[in-house]
């Protein structure tokens, strides 16, 4: 009994340590005073000032544009790659999977510097295109990892049965495989979108003049002194990521419950 209570207290302390700073940041984004330690009243003026800032509006535009485009492209490429990897066997499959894991476990700073050197070697102008390509590159492995489990659950005989009944491989792909792995595809898209919005290090090394994202803007603002608008901007980004993660978890749980009900019937 004592051990049970101690474990709960221990977990409570860990969660407080992790999330208390985030809660304080969100609360003080509504503080009327510029002080970071004294509450003087509720206000939304820092959010109003935030959206009147031209640099932040521009960074928000680039952040959302790159996140959406990179998520769509990486989801398409990742889906095709995952289907191809799943159909492979033996050492070739293990080799490709290990290669796919490398960008995931590789430090972001190494990936960012490597991409920067690559663009310099090809005399590419740094800007929107270089940042977009970089986001696509680091999103693809995560999309593949989201889709592969769904492909492993797929009954291989379904595709064979569809083709035996006269379906072409492309028709079987569209009508049999894609609908079955759709939850993984949606999860991969949301994961790619979230990672793109959140990225700082790789974006920092591949950005160009006049092209930046919200993470870099927050870093630049913090170097000049933490202003209440940073709290407001951070709270908005936190809310967006939190909503996306809730949607991912709800969709995953809903699909699992639906599958269990289907199996019971």
N, C-alpha and C positions, 0 to 999 in steps of 0.2 A: 504493500500500500504506500509506504513512504517513498519507495523507488518510483512509483507511478507519479506521485505528486512532484517529486524532484525533476523527473523528466519533463513534465509539463511546464514547470517554472523555468527550466533550462531553455526549452523551446520558445517560451514567451520572451525571455531576455534576448534571444537571438533575433526574433522578429522585431522587437522594439529597436534593437541596435541597427537593423537593416532599414526599417521603414520610418522610424521617427524623423530622420532628417528630411525625407521626402514629404512627410506630412507638414513639417514646419515650413518648408519651402512653399508648398501650396497655400497654406494659411496666410503667410506673410505676403503672398502675391496680391491679397485683398487688403493689405494694411495701408491706411491713409498716409502714414509717415514713411519717410525714406529709411528710417531706422530699421535695422535687422534684428533688434532685440527688444523693441518697445512697441506695444500695440496701442494705437491711438484711435482706431475706428475703421469701419468697413468702407471700402471704396472699390470702384471698377475703373478708376482713372488710368491705372497702369496698363490695363488691357486696351483702353482707348488710345493711349500714347503709343502702345505697341503697334497698332494697325495704322497709325499715322507716320510711322517710321518707314521711309522709302527703302532703305537697305534691307530691312526685315521683310517687307512685302516682296521685294525682288528675290530674296533668299527663299522665301516661302514658295514662290512660283517655281523656282528651279528645283527645290526639294520635292514638291509634289509631282512635277512633270517628270523628273528623272525616276522617281519611285514608281510611278504608274507604268511608264514605258519600259523600264528595266524589269519590272515584275512580270509584265505581259510577255516580253521576249524571252526572259529566262525560264518562264513557265512552259512556253512552247518548246524551247530547246531541251529543257530538263525532262519534259514528258517523253519526247522522242528518244532521248538518251537513256532514260530509265527503262523504257520498253525494250530497247536494244540490249542493254546490260542484262536485263532479266532473261532474255532469250539465249544469252551466252552460257557456256558451260566450262568447267575445268579451270585451268590456270589462267586462261585469258580473262575470265570473269573476275577472278580474285585480283588480278593485276589492275584491271580497270577500276574496280571498287577501291583499291588502295590508292590509286592515283586520284580518285574523286575525294577521298578523305583528306588528302594533303592540304587543299585550300582551307578546309574547315579547321584543322589543327594548327595550320601555319599562322604565326603571329601576323596581325594586320599590318604592322609597320614593314615587315618583309614584303608582303604582297604589294603594298602601296609604293615602296621604293622600286620594286621590280617592274611594276607597270609604268612608273615614271621613266625609268631608264629605257624601257621598250618604246615608249612614245617618242622619246628623244632620238633613239636610234633610227626611227622611221620618219623623223623630221615632222612629226604631227604637231599642229598648233593646239596648245592646251586650252580647254574650254568646255563647252557643253558636251561635245562628242566624246572627249577623253573620259570625262566623269561618267557619262552614260555607259560606255563600254566597260569601264572598271566595275560599275555596279552590276552589270550583267554577268561579268566574269565571276564575281564572288557570290552571286545569288544562285547560279546554276547548281553547284554541289548541294546546297540546302534543299532546293526543289527536288533533285534526284532522291535525296534521303527521305523526303516526305512521301514520294510516290512509290518507291521500291517496296515498302511493307504491304501496300495495297495490291501490288502486282504479285507478290508472293502468296497472298490469300486467294488470288484468282484461280479458278479451276481451268487448267490448261485445255481440258476437253471441250470447253464451251466454244473456243475459237475453232477448234477442229470440227466440231459438230456444225457450226455455222457455215464453214467452207464446204463441208460434205453436202449441205443442203443447197449449195449453189452460190453462196456469198463470195465475193472477191475478197482478197486480203484487206484492201482499203475499206471496203464496206464492213467487214468484220471488226476492223479497228474502230470505225466510227460508231457502230451500233452495238458492239459487244464489249470491247476492251475499255474504251473511253468512259461509257456510263458506269462501269464497275469500279473504275479507279478515280472517278470524279471527286470523291471526298479528299483523296490525297492531292489531286491537282489544285483544288480550292485552298487546301491547307498550305501547299507549297507557294501559291500565289500570295496569300496573306503573309506568310513568313518572309518572302522576298520583299514585299512592300514594306514590312516593318523594319527589316534589316537595312534597307536602303534609306529610310527616313532617319534611322538611328546612327548611321555610319559617320565617323569623323576622320579617322586616320587615313584611310584609303582616299577619301574625297580630298583631304588636305594636300596630298601629294600629286593629285591628278587634276586639280581645279585650274582654271585659267583666269585671266584678268576679267573682272566683271561678272564671273560665274562662281557662285558659292552656294552653300546650303545652310540650313538653320544651325546645325552643330558647329560649323566654323564661325558663324556670326556670334553665337553664344560665347565661344572661346575668345573671340576678339573683344567682345564687350566686357567679359570678365577680367581681361588683362588691364583694362582701363579703370576697373573698379566695379564691384557688383552693384548694379542698379535694380530697383524694383521691377523694371520691365523684363529683366532676365528671369526673375521669379515667375512672372506672368507667362513668358514664352516657354519656360521649362515646364510649367504646369500644363499648358496646352499640349506640348509634345508628349508629356507623360500620359495625359488623358487619351490622346489618339492611340498610343501604343497599348495602353491598358484595355481600351475598347476592342482593338483588334485581337488581342490575346484572349479576351473573354469570348469573342465570336469564334475563334479557333477552337477553344476548349468546349464550348457549347455544341458546336457542329460535330466535333469528334465524339463527344459523349452521346449526342443524339443518334449518330450513325451506328454507334456500338449497341445502343439500346434497341434500335430498329432491327439490327441484324440478329440480336438475341431473340427478339419476339418472332422474327421470321423463322428462325431455327426451331423454336418451340412449336410453331404451327406445322 
